[in-house]
């Protein structure tokens, strides 16, 4: 027994097919770029990580041998440790500064609030390479601002690029660059708070600090979780600042100072593409775990 489609059903299916084709016309360019720019390099890096280029035998499949070497590589874990030490200090300081600026601007008690907001955000408009060069001229002990002040005072000042302060110096650049961006995220979240809550708090006699603690900070929890997650990801991706400052302090900022610098050195300076791909994958997985942990903790606190 055969069934025939009525004209209405045919028309309905035809419309859905046309809508699907139109949707792919809009989505297609993004999917193509996504596959070409992200998925293809990722698959190629994973493929490289399972091979080694040996003097005898050429390129050979080695399974997980590269990952075993990476997990026992002292240089890699030292680089990860440096990044985590920078992150442990820089991220809380940066986000607290951004939160303070956002609350000050949102309070409507700050004079020239638009000008203040622009000044805090302006460093984010500076490219990271330019910012690193600029701060390098400030940090320079022989030709920079630190060196000039030391000569003027006639006393030696601590070297910002020395082994004792280099992590703080690099963290300071990241803080200067991204405080304004995180401030705007917090300001945007504060603008979504209903005015009814402020009116109710005023009727109850709540002061400014009580409003911050009971209304603004709870409303900012999702935004804080997002900024912490992005900051953690950015910390693991640290490359521009130490790489630009390296010529000023080559004995302190080595080629394996951060995981990305280590992978770059293995690949482009040492020609060890398989090892570089393995390091990149290991660091990527660690970054994913750290970002998921931040998101999981933030979601639990919201509940």
N, C-alpha and C positions, 0 to 999 in steps of 0.2 A: 504494500500500500504506500503510495507516494503522497507527500504533502507539498503543497505549493505555498509560497510566501504571498501574503496579501500585499497590495501596494503600500499600505502604511508601514508594514514590517520592513519591506524593501527600502522604503524611504528612510526609516529610522536607522537601519544598518548602514545605509549609504552615507547618512549624515555623520554617524559615528566614525566611519572610515575617513571621511573628509576631514573631520576635526582632528583625528589622529595624525593624518598627514600634515596638516597645518601645524600641529604641535611639534612634530619632528623637524619641521622647517626652522622653527625658532630654537629648539633645543639642540638640534644637530651640530651647529658650529661649536657650542660649548662642549658637547660630548667629544667631538673630534679633538679639540684642543686639550681637554682633560686627559684623554687617552694618550695623546702624543707627548704632552709636557710632564704629566705626573705618572701615569700607569706604566708607560713604556720604559722610562728610565728606572723606575722602581723594579720592574721585572728584570731588566738588564743587570742592575746591580745585584739582585739576588742570584741571578745566573752566574755572574762573575765570582761571587763569594764561594762557590763550590768548586772552583778551579784554581790551579797554581801554574805559573809559568816557570818551569824548571830549566836549568842549564842542560840537563840530560833528559831527553824525552819531550821537551817543549811543554805545551799546555796540557795539563793532566787533570782529570777529575779526582778530587781529594775528599769529597763528602763534607763533613763538618770540621775538618782539620783546621781550616782558617778560623772558625769560631772558637775552637779550643785554644788556638794561639792568641786570639784576641782577649779571651777571658783570663789568660795568664800573662798578658802584656802589661808590665809595670808602667810603661810610658802612658798607655791609654788610661789606666786607672788613676794615675797621678793627674792627668789632664782633667778627668771627670771630677776628681777631688777639688781641684782649683776652682772649677766652675761652680761646684756646690758651695764652696766657701764664699765666693762672690755672691751667689744667690741668697745665701742665708742672711747676709747683711744688707745687700743692696735692695732686694725686693721689698722687705718690710719698710725700710726707710723711704723708698720711692712711693709706695702706696700710702703710707701715712702722710707724707707731704701732699700727695694728690688729694687725699681725703680732707685734709685740713684746708687746702685751697678751695675745694668744692664747697665745703660747709661755710666757709667765710663768704664766698660769692653768693651762695644761696640764701644767706641770712638777711640780705637786703640792708645790712648795717655797714657794709664796706663801701667807702667812697671810691668813685672811679672804678666800679666793678668791671665794666667792659674792658677798660684799659688794662687792669690787673689780669683779667682772664687772657687777653691777647698776649701779654708779656710772658705769662707762664707757659702758654701753648707755643709761642714762637720757636723755641729750640727744636720742637718736633719737626718743623719745616726745614731744618738744616739737614742735609744728607749726612749719614753716619760717617762716611769717609772724611768729609769736610770737618765735622765735629771732632773726630779723632786727631786730625792735623792741627786744628786750632788749639785743642787742649795739649797736644804735644809741644807746641810753641810756648804754652804757659808752663808746662812741667819741666822743660829743658833746663838742666842745672848749669849749662855753660852759656846758652844763648837765649833762654826763655825768661819768663817773668820771675820764676823762682831764682834763677841765677842772678838776675839784675838786682832783686831785693837782697839777696845774700851779699852781693858786692857792695851795695849801698850801706847796709848795716855793718859790714865788716865781720860778720859771723857766719859760719856754715849752717845753712838750713837743711832740714831733712830732705833727702832726695825722693820726690814722689814716685820715681821709676826705679827705686832701689828695691832690694828683696823684701824689705819690711813693709813697704807702703804700696807696691805696685798693684796689688789686688784692690785696695781702696781707691787708687787712682783710676783704674779701669771701671770699677763700680760707680764712681762719681760721674764719669762720662755718660754711662747708661742712665743714671738717675736724672741728669740734666736733660737728656734727650727725651725721655718718655714720661716724665712727671706730668707734663701738660696734656698728653694724650689720655692718660688715666684720669686726670681731673675732668676732662670733658665727658668721659664715660660716666663718672659719678654725678656730674651736673645733670646729664640727660636722665639718669635714674631718679634724681631728686625732683625733676620737673613732672614726673608721672604720679607723684604722691597727691591724692585728692585734698583739696583745700578744706574739706569738711573735717578732716582730722586735726588740722591746725586750729580751726574754729572751736572744736570740742576741747582741745588742749588749753586754749586761751580761757574758755569758760571755766575749766577746772582749776585755773590758776597755775598751770605748768610754766616754769621758766624756760629760758633758751636751752640750758643744758639738759633739762628733762625732756624737751621736745627732741633734741638730738638723740638722746639715749633710747627713748621709747617709740619714736616715730621714724626718724630719718635713718638711723643705723639699721633697724630691722628691714626697712625698705631697700637698703643698699646691699643686703646680703647677696642676692644673685649677681649684682654688678661686681661686688668684691670677689666673688668666686671666679667670675670670668677674667678679671684683671690679674688675679693671682695665677690662673692657669696660663694665660698668655705670657705673663712675665717668666714663669718657669720654662715654658717652651723657648722663649727668647734667650734665656740664660744658657740653655744647652746649645743654642745656635751661635753663641758668641764667637765672632771671627774678626770683624772689621777693626775694632778698637785695638786689641793686642797686636794684630798684624801690622797696622799702621805705626804703632808705637815701637815695634820691635827694633828698627834701626837705631833708635835713641838709647835702647838698653838691651843689646843683643845677648849679654850674659845672663840676664834675668828672664826676659821674655824669649824663650827658646821656640824652636819650630814645632814643638809638641806642647805648647803652653795650654791650648784648649783642644778638645776632641776634633773640632772642625779644622783647626790648624794642623793637627796631626794627620788627619785624613788627606788634607790638601798636600802636605809634604810627601806622604807616601805615594800619592798619585802623580803629581806633577813634577816633583823634584827627584823622587826615587824610582819612578816607573813601576811601582808595586800596585797595580790597579786592583788586583784581587784582594790584597790586604786592605786597601783603602775602601773598597766596597764593603768588606766585612765590618770595618770600624764604623762606617756610616750606618749600616743596618743595626749594629749593636747600640749605637747612640740613639738612633731613631726609636728602637724598642724601649730603651730606658726613658726617653722623653715621653713616649705614649703612656708608659706605666705611671710616671710622675704626674702627668696631666690628668689621667683617669683618677688617680688617688685624690688630687685636689678637687675634682668634680664630685667624687663620691662623698668626700667629707663635707663639702658644701651642701650637697643635696640632703645629707642626713641632718645637718644643723637646721636647714629650712623646715624639715618635717618636725 
